[in-house]
């Protein structure tokens, strides 16, 4: 629902005239609503489109070129003239059915530059800029025109040129894996090659900047190729035949985004990506419900169960009912079951065409299980692992989702464990983007929510299709069961809020309480139990899992926090942070007046003083504090958790003592009498 506050449209834009090299040169400028950020556009002497961007008077992006090259057609990178420009201002609020915020403010100024080739075919290209107080978005639009129909894009020359050799938090493209499951590393720009987005920069003049994209629709994902000096160029992920994008006029590109803030937390709380996506296309969203769940999952990673058939097959009717009983007894909404369907026997990763998404194994009675779950007010969460066989999956989509809809399953975890889709196409190519969109749209038609693993990166699509609830796209908890490098490092989750999380909700699957397990690679959860609790607040997802085996929660008082913490928020705030070291986040429950806080650290013990000025003034709160207990340490003794209760208010300061690899989780309950 939109609440339009203010809209001002202008059909003409006054350009600023300056002198350059003895010739008149038009420079077009537009500032953000709060005048904090400024976009400058001009054409060079060769007629090349060029933009620059600044924040609070500091240069963020130096003059950088724009345009496209094509196969079998002349490039569109120079020889342009400006036909005319338009400017528009927008200030409106819109609500989302779930998220880190209930209400999002879209407040920006827009500049549209209409370009035409001055010679040759006289082709047309528009560049649309939107400037927000938290950054910049721009996209290209190619209108329908006589001399441009079907095209094969060979290259995008959009540059992002920085004034300094800034430090950047980044992961590589495809060299380690094809679905973003790498550790983020921090290096100067000069030490990078081709990197994924979002990429987060700590600039030498004390700004935090992130390069990403929004509304990735029927296009190739943008990666960043390091070129000369401190410059990156858009490097689109190709099809197997080398073409970057197949398109036909009229068409538009995704938004290229530059988020900017004074603090790292400014990036984490930015709504720029969401605001650059289209409004919700699902008329009735009442069936889209955030949930907490448990699952027959971790046991497979620990080799307690198998995905395929056999003596220790995990997905049996009997075992699933036990999980349903546990979920019902503890207030969980769903039970995820992996390995329920035909296709898991043998090396399922080699050829996903063996999977059936409508035929359960003989020991899994789908109708009986869903009937049993419904009687206990619990839903079965479906699972569709494709092993990257995207076309095979598409051939069964309608039947699979119709079956789930019939038996009352309204959410599905999808998976694509393979380097390629259909054995040849990248996950983040135009082929992959089209496939994932087809899945989301088909799921919406059947009232199915999607949790997508091995995805294309998030670019805000959940605004348009809020049934896209969560994605993986990073190293999750599963790495702590089998990873050859020993599992996720203590600093990993202190980096995520300012890098991967800029791409949207992350199904990390926190909640491990037992670390006394043996794995061939000696992988291990490298946190304290208290940090596992804090991750429910720090790492946002509208689908949150209690990842451990049910028996590991028995008799553990700290399990209460997992039962209490919501996964849908009215408001969120980053209170304090330093990327790679620590982060403290507070969030207000959407369905009550309660607040929750999560604070985590890397391998260093840390003392943090947290002012509670986010709480409502004049109201006392009962603070239920789950902190690292005496002697807690992620390496030697991760288990101690101290549970304290105290009364606080908005003027209080909470002193946190975080153990190495530790954390603190807090529930604030208003005291009304």
C-alpha positions as CSV (number, residue, x, y, z in Angstrom):
1,X,0.0,0.0,0.0
2,X,1.3,3.4,-0.9
3,X,0.8,6.6,0.9
4,X,1.8,9.3,-1.5
5,X,3.1,12.3,0.3
6,X,4.5,14.5,-2.4
7,X,5.4,14.3,-6.1
8,X,6.7,17.1,-8.3
9,X,7.3,16.6,-12.0
10,X,9.1,18.9,-14.3
11,X,9.3,18.5,-18.0
12,X,12.3,20.7,-18.5
13,X,15.7,20.7,-16.9
14,X,18.0,23.7,-16.8
15,X,21.5,22.7,-17.7
16,X,24.6,24.5,-16.4
17,X,26.9,26.0,-18.9
18,X,30.7,25.8,-18.4
19,X,33.7,26.3,-20.6
20,X,36.0,23.5,-21.4
21,X,38.9,23.4,-23.9
22,X,37.5,26.5,-25.6
23,X,34.1,25.0,-26.4
24,X,30.8,25.2,-24.8
25,X,30.0,22.1,-22.8
26,X,26.7,21.3,-21.1
27,X,27.0,19.8,-17.7
28,X,23.8,18.4,-16.1
29,X,23.7,18.2,-12.3
30,X,21.1,16.8,-9.9
31,X,21.3,16.6,-6.1
32,X,19.6,14.2,-3.6
33,X,16.6,15.6,-1.7
34,X,18.7,16.4,1.3
35,X,21.5,17.9,-0.9
36,X,24.0,15.3,0.5
37,X,24.8,13.6,-2.8
38,X,25.3,15.1,-6.3
39,X,25.3,13.5,-9.7
40,X,27.0,15.2,-12.6
41,X,26.5,14.1,-16.3
42,X,28.1,15.4,-19.4
43,X,29.2,14.3,-22.9
44,X,32.9,14.4,-23.7
45,X,34.3,16.1,-26.8
46,X,33.9,12.7,-28.5
47,X,30.3,12.6,-27.5
48,X,30.9,9.9,-24.9
49,X,28.4,9.7,-22.0
50,X,30.2,10.4,-18.7
51,X,29.0,10.6,-15.1
52,X,30.5,11.5,-11.7
53,X,29.1,11.3,-8.2
54,X,30.0,13.0,-4.9
55,X,28.7,12.8,-1.3
56,X,29.0,15.7,1.2
57,X,31.4,17.4,-1.1
58,X,33.7,14.3,-1.3
59,X,34.3,12.6,-4.7
60,X,32.9,9.1,-4.7
61,X,33.1,8.3,-8.4
62,X,35.3,10.3,-10.7
63,X,34.3,11.0,-14.3
64,X,33.5,7.5,-15.7
65,X,32.4,6.5,-19.2
66,X,29.1,4.8,-20.1
67,X,27.7,2.8,-23.0
68,X,27.4,-0.5,-24.8
69,X,29.1,-2.6,-27.5
70,X,27.2,-5.2,-29.6
71,X,27.9,-8.2,-31.8
72,X,27.0,-7.5,-35.4
73,X,26.2,-3.9,-34.8
74,X,28.2,-0.7,-34.2
75,X,28.9,0.2,-30.6
76,X,27.0,2.9,-28.7
77,X,29.8,4.5,-26.7
78,X,30.4,7.9,-28.4
79,X,29.1,10.3,-31.0
80,X,26.1,11.2,-28.9
81,X,24.2,14.4,-28.6
82,X,21.7,15.3,-25.9
83,X,18.2,15.7,-27.4
84,X,16.6,16.8,-24.2
85,X,16.4,16.0,-20.5
86,X,13.6,15.6,-17.9
87,X,13.7,15.9,-14.1
88,X,11.3,14.5,-11.5
89,X,11.1,14.5,-7.7
90,X,9.5,11.7,-5.7
91,X,8.7,11.4,-2.0
92,X,6.3,8.6,-1.0
93,X,6.0,5.8,1.5
94,X,5.2,2.2,0.8
95,X,4.7,-0.8,3.0
96,X,6.2,-4.3,2.6
97,X,4.6,-7.5,3.9
98,X,7.8,-8.5,5.6
99,X,11.3,-7.1,6.0
100,X,13.7,-5.2,8.2
101,X,11.3,-2.2,8.0
102,X,7.6,-2.2,7.6
103,X,7.4,1.2,5.9
104,X,10.0,2.3,3.3
105,X,10.4,5.9,2.2
106,X,11.2,6.4,-1.5
107,X,12.6,10.0,-1.6
108,X,14.7,10.7,-4.7
109,X,15.3,13.1,-7.6
110,X,15.4,11.7,-11.1
111,X,17.2,13.0,-14.2
112,X,16.5,11.4,-17.6
113,X,19.0,12.2,-20.3
114,X,17.7,11.4,-23.9
115,X,20.6,10.7,-26.2
116,X,20.8,10.3,-30.0
117,X,23.7,9.4,-32.2
118,X,24.7,12.5,-34.2
119,X,25.7,10.5,-37.2
120,X,25.1,7.1,-38.8
121,X,21.9,5.4,-37.8
122,X,20.9,8.0,-35.3
123,X,20.1,5.4,-32.7
124,X,18.5,6.5,-29.4
125,X,19.6,5.7,-25.8
126,X,18.3,7.1,-22.6
127,X,20.2,7.2,-19.3
128,X,18.0,7.5,-16.2
129,X,19.6,8.7,-12.9
130,X,18.0,8.6,-9.5
131,X,19.8,10.3,-6.6
132,X,18.9,9.4,-3.0
133,X,20.4,10.6,0.2
134,X,21.8,7.1,0.6
135,X,23.2,6.8,-2.9
136,X,22.8,6.7,-6.7
137,X,21.0,4.4,-9.1
138,X,21.2,4.6,-12.9
139,X,20.1,2.5,-15.8
140,X,20.0,2.5,-19.6
141,X,16.8,2.4,-21.7
142,X,16.7,1.6,-25.4
143,X,13.4,2.7,-26.9
144,X,11.8,0.9,-29.9
145,X,13.3,2.5,-33.0
146,X,13.7,1.9,-36.7
147,X,17.4,1.2,-36.7
148,X,17.6,-1.0,-33.6
149,X,15.6,-4.2,-33.1
150,X,17.1,-7.4,-31.8
151,X,20.7,-7.0,-30.4
152,X,23.4,-9.2,-28.9
153,X,25.2,-7.2,-26.3
154,X,29.0,-7.9,-26.4
155,X,30.1,-5.6,-23.6
156,X,28.9,-2.9,-21.2
157,X,31.5,-0.2,-20.7
158,X,30.1,1.4,-17.6
159,X,33.0,2.5,-15.4
160,X,33.3,3.1,-11.7
161,X,36.4,5.1,-11.2
162,X,37.5,5.9,-7.6
163,X,39.7,8.8,-6.6
164,X,41.9,6.6,-4.4
165,X,43.2,3.1,-4.2
166,X,40.6,2.4,-1.5
167,X,40.3,-0.8,0.5
168,X,37.5,-3.1,-0.7
169,X,35.7,-6.1,0.8
170,X,35.2,-8.6,-2.1
171,X,34.8,-12.1,-3.3
172,X,36.0,-13.4,-6.7
173,X,33.9,-14.4,-9.7
174,X,33.6,-18.1,-10.5
175,X,37.2,-19.0,-9.7
176,X,36.3,-20.6,-6.3
177,X,32.7,-21.5,-6.9
178,X,29.7,-20.2,-9.0
179,X,27.3,-19.2,-6.2
180,X,29.2,-16.7,-4.1
181,X,30.3,-19.1,-1.3
182,X,33.7,-17.6,-0.6
183,X,35.2,-15.8,2.3
184,X,35.2,-12.0,1.9
185,X,38.7,-10.6,1.8
186,X,39.8,-7.0,2.3
187,X,42.5,-5.6,0.0
188,X,43.2,-2.4,-1.9
189,X,41.5,-2.0,-5.2
190,X,44.9,-2.5,-6.9
191,X,45.1,-6.0,-5.6
192,X,41.8,-7.2,-7.1
193,X,40.9,-8.6,-10.5
194,X,37.3,-9.4,-11.3
195,X,35.0,-9.2,-8.3
196,X,31.3,-9.9,-7.5
197,X,28.8,-7.3,-6.3
198,X,27.9,-6.1,-3.8
199,X,31.5,-4.9,-3.2
200,X,32.0,-2.7,-0.2
201,X,34.7,0.0,-0.1
202,X,36.2,1.8,2.8
203,X,37.5,5.0,1.3
204,X,40.5,7.1,2.2
205,X,38.3,10.1,2.9
206,X,36.2,8.2,5.5
207,X,33.2,7.2,3.4
208,X,31.7,3.7,3.0
209,X,30.6,2.9,-0.5
210,X,29.0,-0.2,-2.1
211,X,28.7,-1.0,-5.8
212,X,25.8,-3.3,-6.7
213,X,22.8,-3.5,-8.9
214,X,19.0,-3.5,-8.5
215,X,16.1,-5.1,-10.4
216,X,18.1,-7.7,-12.3
217,X,15.5,-8.7,-14.9
218,X,16.2,-10.6,-18.1
219,X,19.8,-9.5,-18.2
220,X,23.2,-10.8,-17.2
221,X,24.5,-10.2,-13.7
222,X,27.1,-7.4,-13.5
223,X,30.5,-8.2,-12.1
224,X,33.4,-5.6,-11.8
225,X,36.5,-6.0,-13.9
226,X,39.5,-4.1,-12.5
227,X,41.0,-1.9,-15.3
228,X,43.4,1.0,-15.2
229,X,44.2,2.9,-12.0
230,X,41.4,2.8,-9.5
231,X,38.7,1.9,-12.0
232,X,36.3,-1.0,-12.5
233,X,34.3,-1.7,-15.6
234,X,31.0,-3.6,-15.7
235,X,31.7,-7.1,-16.8
236,X,28.5,-9.0,-17.7
237,X,28.4,-12.7,-17.1
238,X,28.1,-14.4,-20.5
239,X,26.1,-17.2,-22.0
240,X,28.0,-20.3,-23.0
241,X,28.2,-18.9,-26.6
242,X,29.9,-15.7,-25.4
243,X,27.0,-13.4,-25.9
244,X,26.4,-11.3,-22.8
245,X,22.7,-10.4,-23.3
246,X,20.1,-11.1,-25.9
247,X,17.7,-8.2,-26.1
248,X,15.1,-6.6,-28.3
249,X,14.0,-3.0,-28.2
250,X,12.4,-1.6,-26.2
251,X,14.5,-2.9,-23.3
252,X,16.1,-1.5,-20.2
253,X,19.1,-2.6,-18.1
254,X,19.1,-3.3,-14.4
255,X,20.0,-0.3,-12.2
256,X,23.7,0.1,-11.4
257,X,23.9,1.3,-7.8
258,X,26.3,3.2,-5.7
259,X,25.4,3.2,-2.0
260,X,27.2,5.6,0.2
261,X,27.3,6.4,3.9
262,X,29.4,7.9,6.7
263,X,29.3,4.7,8.7
264,X,29.3,1.0,7.6
265,X,25.8,0.7,9.2
266,X,24.5,3.3,6.8
267,X,25.0,0.8,4.0
268,X,23.4,-2.0,6.0
269,X,20.2,0.0,6.6
270,X,20.0,1.5,3.0
271,X,16.7,0.9,1.2
272,X,18.0,2.1,-2.2
273,X,18.0,-1.3,-3.7
274,X,14.4,-1.9,-2.7
275,X,13.3,1.5,-4.0
276,X,14.7,0.7,-7.4
277,X,12.5,-2.3,-7.9
278,X,9.0,-2.4,-9.1
279,X,6.1,-2.4,-6.7
280,X,4.6,-5.7,-5.6
281,X,2.8,-7.6,-8.4
282,X,1.0,-10.0,-6.0
283,X,-2.4,-8.5,-5.2
284,X,-3.1,-10.7,-2.2
285,X,0.0,-11.2,0.0
286,X,-1.9,-12.7,3.0
287,X,-0.5,-16.2,2.3
288,X,3.1,-14.9,2.4
289,X,4.1,-15.4,6.0
290,X,7.6,-15.2,7.7
291,X,8.3,-18.3,9.7
292,X,10.7,-20.1,12.0
293,X,11.4,-23.7,11.2
294,X,13.3,-26.9,12.1
295,X,14.4,-29.5,9.6
296,X,15.7,-32.9,8.6
297,X,18.9,-31.4,7.3
298,X,21.8,-31.0,9.8
299,X,21.7,-34.7,10.4
300,X,22.6,-35.4,6.8
301,X,25.5,-33.0,6.9
302,X,26.8,-34.9,10.0
303,X,26.2,-38.3,8.3
304,X,23.6,-39.3,10.9
305,X,21.1,-39.5,8.1
306,X,21.3,-39.9,4.3
307,X,19.4,-38.0,1.6
308,X,19.1,-41.2,-0.5
309,X,17.3,-44.4,0.4
310,X,18.8,-46.9,2.9
311,X,19.0,-47.9,6.5
312,X,19.5,-44.3,7.8
313,X,17.3,-42.5,5.3
314,X,16.4,-39.2,7.0
315,X,13.1,-38.3,5.2
316,X,10.8,-41.0,6.5
317,X,7.3,-40.7,7.6
318,X,8.2,-41.7,11.2
319,X,11.1,-39.4,11.5
320,X,9.3,-36.4,9.9
321,X,6.4,-36.8,12.4
322,X,8.9,-36.6,15.3
323,X,10.2,-33.3,13.9
324,X,6.6,-32.1,13.5
325,X,5.9,-33.0,17.1
326,X,9.0,-31.0,18.2
327,X,8.0,-28.0,16.1
328,X,4.5,-28.0,17.5
329,X,5.7,-28.3,21.1
330,X,8.0,-25.4,20.7
331,X,6.0,-23.0,18.6
332,X,7.8,-23.5,15.3
333,X,5.9,-22.9,12.1
334,X,7.4,-25.4,9.7
335,X,9.6,-28.5,9.2
336,X,12.0,-28.7,6.3
337,X,12.5,-32.2,4.9
338,X,15.3,-32.9,2.4
339,X,15.7,-36.2,0.5
340,X,12.0,-37.0,0.4
341,X,11.7,-37.4,-3.4
342,X,13.1,-39.8,-6.0
343,X,16.5,-39.0,-7.4
344,X,18.9,-38.9,-4.4
345,X,20.4,-42.3,-4.8
346,X,23.9,-42.5,-6.0
347,X,25.8,-39.4,-7.2
348,X,22.9,-37.1,-7.5
349,X,25.2,-34.1,-8.2
350,X,26.3,-35.6,-11.5
351,X,23.0,-35.5,-13.3
352,X,20.0,-33.8,-11.9
353,X,17.6,-35.2,-14.5
354,X,17.0,-38.2,-12.2
355,X,15.0,-36.0,-9.8
356,X,11.3,-36.2,-9.7
357,X,9.5,-33.4,-7.8
358,X,6.2,-35.3,-7.6
359,X,7.2,-38.8,-6.6
360,X,8.1,-39.4,-2.9
361,X,10.2,-42.3,-1.8
362,X,8.2,-45.3,-0.6
363,X,9.0,-44.5,3.1
364,X,7.7,-40.9,2.8
365,X,3.9,-40.6,2.8
366,X,3.5,-37.0,1.7
367,X,-0.3,-36.8,2.2
368,X,-0.2,-38.4,5.6
369,X,2.7,-36.2,6.7
370,X,1.0,-33.0,5.6
371,X,-2.3,-34.1,7.2
372,X,-0.4,-34.8,10.5
373,X,1.4,-31.4,10.3
374,X,-1.8,-29.4,9.6
375,X,-3.5,-31.0,12.6
376,X,-0.7,-29.6,14.8
377,X,-0.7,-26.2,13.1
378,X,2.7,-26.9,11.5
379,X,3.5,-26.8,7.7
380,X,5.8,-29.1,5.8
381,X,8.5,-27.1,4.0
382,X,9.1,-28.6,0.6
383,X,12.5,-29.2,-0.9
384,X,13.5,-29.2,-4.6
385,X,17.2,-29.9,-5.2
386,X,17.9,-29.7,-9.0
387,X,21.7,-30.4,-9.1
388,X,21.7,-27.5,-11.7
389,X,19.3,-29.2,-14.1
390,X,17.3,-26.1,-14.6
391,X,15.4,-27.1,-17.8
392,X,14.5,-30.4,-16.3
393,X,13.1,-28.6,-13.2
394,X,11.1,-26.2,-15.4
395,X,9.5,-29.1,-17.1
396,X,8.0,-30.2,-13.7
397,X,7.3,-26.8,-12.1
398,X,3.6,-26.7,-12.7
399,X,3.0,-30.3,-11.6
400,X,5.3,-29.9,-8.6
401,X,3.8,-26.7,-7.3
402,X,0.3,-27.9,-8.0
403,X,1.0,-31.0,-5.9
404,X,2.4,-28.9,-3.0
405,X,-0.6,-26.5,-3.2
406,X,-3.0,-29.5,-3.0
407,X,-1.4,-30.9,0.1
408,X,-0.9,-27.6,1.9
409,X,2.8,-27.0,1.4
410,X,3.3,-23.2,0.9
411,X,7.1,-22.9,1.0
412,X,9.9,-24.5,-0.9
413,X,13.6,-24.6,-0.5
414,X,15.2,-24.9,-4.0
415,X,18.8,-25.9,-4.7
416,X,21.2,-25.9,-7.6
417,X,24.4,-27.7,-6.4
418,X,26.4,-27.7,-9.6
419,X,29.0,-25.4,-11.1
420,X,26.7,-24.8,-14.1
421,X,23.0,-24.8,-14.9
422,X,22.2,-27.4,-17.6
423,X,25.9,-28.3,-17.5
424,X,26.9,-25.2,-19.4
425,X,25.4,-21.9,-18.2
426,X,26.5,-19.8,-15.2
427,X,24.0,-19.3,-12.4
428,X,24.3,-15.5,-12.8
429,X,24.1,-15.3,-16.6
430,X,20.9,-14.2,-18.4
431,X,20.0,-17.8,-18.7
432,X,20.1,-18.2,-14.9
433,X,18.3,-14.9,-14.3
434,X,15.5,-16.0,-16.5
435,X,15.3,-19.4,-14.9
436,X,15.1,-18.1,-11.3
437,X,12.5,-15.5,-12.3
438,X,10.3,-18.2,-13.9
439,X,10.5,-20.3,-10.7
440,X,9.5,-17.3,-8.5
441,X,6.6,-16.3,-10.8
442,X,5.3,-19.8,-11.1
443,X,5.6,-20.3,-7.4
444,X,3.6,-17.1,-6.8
445,X,0.8,-18.4,-9.0
446,X,0.5,-21.4,-6.8
447,X,0.9,-19.5,-3.5
448,X,4.4,-20.9,-2.8
449,X,7.1,-19.0,-1.0
450,X,10.7,-19.6,-2.2
451,X,14.0,-20.0,-0.2
452,X,16.6,-20.2,-3.0
453,X,19.9,-21.8,-2.5
454,X,22.8,-21.6,-5.0
455,X,21.0,-18.5,-6.4
456,X,21.8,-15.5,-8.5
457,X,22.5,-12.7,-6.2
458,X,19.7,-10.7,-4.7
459,X,18.9,-7.3,-6.2
460,X,15.7,-6.4,-4.4
461,X,13.3,-8.6,-6.4
462,X,11.4,-9.5,-3.2
463,X,9.7,-6.1,-3.4
464,X,8.0,-7.1,-6.6
465,X,7.6,-10.8,-5.7
466,X,7.6,-11.0,-1.9
467,X,7.2,-14.7,-2.1
468,X,11.0,-14.7,-2.8
469,X,11.7,-14.9,1.0
470,X,15.3,-15.7,1.4
471,X,18.4,-16.9,-0.5
472,X,21.7,-18.4,0.3
473,X,24.4,-16.9,-1.9
474,X,27.1,-17.1,0.8
475,X,28.8,-19.5,3.2
476,X,26.2,-20.7,5.6
477,X,26.1,-22.9,8.7
478,X,26.6,-26.0,6.6
479,X,30.2,-25.2,6.1
480,X,30.7,-25.9,9.8
481,X,29.9,-29.6,9.1
482,X,32.3,-30.5,6.3
483,X,34.3,-27.6,4.9
484,X,38.0,-28.6,4.3
485,X,39.1,-25.2,5.7
486,X,37.6,-26.0,9.1
487,X,34.4,-24.0,8.8
488,X,33.3,-20.4,8.9
489,X,35.8,-18.1,10.8
490,X,34.6,-16.0,13.8
491,X,34.9,-12.9,11.7
492,X,32.8,-14.2,8.8
493,X,29.4,-13.2,10.3
494,X,30.8,-9.8,11.3
495,X,31.5,-9.0,7.6
496,X,28.2,-10.3,6.2
497,X,25.9,-7.4,7.3
498,X,28.0,-5.0,5.2
499,X,28.7,-7.1,2.2
500,X,26.4,-10.1,1.3
501,X,23.5,-8.8,3.3
502,X,23.3,-5.7,1.0
503,X,22.0,-8.2,-1.5
504,X,19.1,-9.2,0.7
505,X,17.9,-11.8,3.3
506,X,20.3,-14.6,3.9
507,X,19.3,-18.1,4.9
508,X,22.4,-18.7,7.0
509,X,20.5,-21.2,9.3
510,X,21.9,-20.3,12.8
511,X,21.0,-22.1,16.0
512,X,23.7,-24.7,16.7
513,X,24.0,-25.7,20.3
514,X,26.1,-28.8,20.1
515,X,29.7,-28.6,18.9
516,X,30.9,-32.1,20.0
517,X,30.7,-33.8,16.7
518,X,33.4,-35.4,14.5
519,X,33.8,-34.6,10.9
520,X,36.5,-35.9,8.4
521,X,37.8,-32.3,7.8
522,X,37.7,-31.3,11.5
523,X,35.2,-28.6,10.6
524,X,33.5,-27.0,13.5
525,X,31.2,-24.2,14.5
526,X,33.5,-21.4,15.5
527,X,31.2,-19.4,17.8
528,X,29.9,-19.5,21.3
529,X,26.3,-20.6,21.9
530,X,25.4,-17.0,22.8
531,X,26.7,-15.8,19.4
532,X,24.4,-18.4,17.7
533,X,21.5,-16.7,19.5
534,X,22.7,-13.2,18.5
535,X,22.8,-14.2,14.8
536,X,19.0,-14.4,14.7
537,X,19.0,-10.6,15.1
538,X,22.2,-9.7,13.2
539,X,21.6,-11.8,10.0
540,X,18.1,-11.0,8.7
541,X,15.9,-13.6,7.1
542,X,12.1,-13.9,7.1
543,X,12.7,-17.6,7.2
544,X,14.8,-18.5,10.3
545,X,15.9,-22.0,11.1
546,X,16.8,-23.6,14.3
547,X,19.5,-25.6,12.6
548,X,20.6,-28.2,15.2
549,X,19.2,-31.6,16.0
550,X,16.1,-31.4,18.2
551,X,17.7,-33.5,20.9
552,X,20.5,-30.9,21.3
553,X,17.9,-28.3,22.5
554,X,16.5,-30.5,25.3
555,X,17.0,-28.9,28.7
556,X,18.8,-25.8,27.4
557,X,17.3,-22.7,28.9
558,X,18.8,-20.5,26.2
559,X,16.6,-22.2,23.6
560,X,13.9,-19.9,24.8
561,X,15.4,-17.0,22.9
562,X,15.1,-18.9,19.6
563,X,11.5,-19.5,20.4
564,X,10.9,-15.9,21.3
565,X,12.8,-14.0,18.6
566,X,10.7,-12.8,15.6
567,X,11.8,-12.9,12.0
568,X,9.7,-9.9,10.8
569,X,10.5,-6.4,11.8
570,X,9.0,-3.0,12.1
571,X,12.3,-1.1,12.4
572,X,16.0,-1.9,12.4
573,X,19.1,0.0,13.5
574,X,22.8,-0.7,13.4
575,X,24.0,0.7,16.7
576,X,27.7,0.1,16.4
577,X,30.0,-1.8,14.1
578,X,33.4,-2.2,12.5
579,X,33.5,-4.5,9.5
580,X,35.2,-7.8,10.3
581,X,35.4,-7.0,14.0
582,X,32.0,-6.6,15.6
583,X,28.4,-5.5,15.0
584,X,25.5,-4.6,17.2
585,X,22.0,-4.4,15.7
586,X,18.6,-3.7,17.3
587,X,15.3,-4.5,15.7
588,X,11.6,-3.9,16.8
589,X,9.1,-6.7,16.4
590,X,6.4,-5.9,13.8
591,X,3.7,-7.5,15.9
592,X,4.4,-6.2,19.4
593,X,6.2,-3.4,21.2
594,X,9.2,-5.6,21.9
595,X,12.8,-4.9,20.8
596,X,15.5,-7.4,20.2
597,X,19.3,-6.9,20.1
598,X,22.2,-8.9,18.8
599,X,25.8,-8.2,19.2
600,X,28.7,-10.3,17.9
601,X,32.4,-10.2,17.7
602,X,35.3,-11.9,15.8
603,X,37.9,-14.0,17.5
604,X,38.7,-11.1,19.9
605,X,37.0,-10.7,23.3
606,X,35.4,-7.3,23.4
607,X,33.6,-4.9,25.8
608,X,30.9,-2.8,24.3
609,X,28.7,-0.1,25.9
610,X,25.3,0.1,24.1
611,X,23.1,3.1,24.8
612,X,19.5,2.0,24.7
613,X,18.1,5.2,23.3
614,X,16.2,3.3,20.6
615,X,13.7,2.2,23.2
616,X,10.5,4.2,23.7
617,X,11.1,7.1,26.0
618,X,9.4,7.0,29.4
619,X,8.7,3.2,29.2
620,X,10.5,0.7,31.5
621,X,11.5,-2.6,29.8
622,X,12.4,-6.0,31.2
623,X,15.6,-7.0,29.5
624,X,16.2,-10.7,29.1
625,X,19.9,-11.0,28.4
626,X,21.6,-14.1,27.0
627,X,25.3,-13.4,27.3
628,X,28.6,-15.4,27.1
629,X,29.0,-17.2,30.5
630,X,32.1,-17.5,32.7
631,X,35.0,-18.9,30.7
632,X,33.2,-18.9,27.4
633,X,35.5,-19.1,24.3
634,X,34.7,-20.3,20.8
635,X,37.7,-22.6,20.7
636,X,37.9,-24.2,24.2
637,X,34.5,-23.7,25.8
638,X,31.7,-22.4,23.6
639,X,28.8,-23.6,25.8
640,X,28.5,-21.3,28.9
641,X,25.5,-18.9,28.6
642,X,24.5,-16.6,31.4
643,X,20.8,-15.5,31.4
644,X,20.2,-12.3,33.3
645,X,17.1,-10.2,33.8
646,X,17.1,-6.5,34.6
647,X,15.0,-3.4,34.2
648,X,16.1,-0.8,31.7
649,X,14.8,2.3,29.8
650,X,15.8,4.5,27.0
651,X,18.5,6.3,29.1
652,X,20.2,3.1,30.2
653,X,23.5,1.9,28.9
654,X,24.0,-1.9,28.5
655,X,27.5,-3.1,29.1
656,X,28.3,-6.2,27.0
657,X,31.3,-8.5,27.5
658,X,31.7,-10.6,24.4
659,X,33.9,-13.7,24.6
660,X,36.3,-14.6,21.8
661,X,33.9,-15.7,19.0
662,X,31.1,-14.7,21.2
663,X,27.9,-12.6,21.4
664,X,25.0,-11.3,23.3
665,X,21.3,-11.6,22.5
666,X,18.7,-9.5,24.3
667,X,14.9,-9.3,24.4
668,X,13.3,-6.1,25.6
669,X,9.7,-6.4,26.9
670,X,7.8,-3.2,27.8
671,X,6.6,-3.2,31.4
672,X,3.0,-2.0,31.3
673,X,2.0,-2.1,34.9
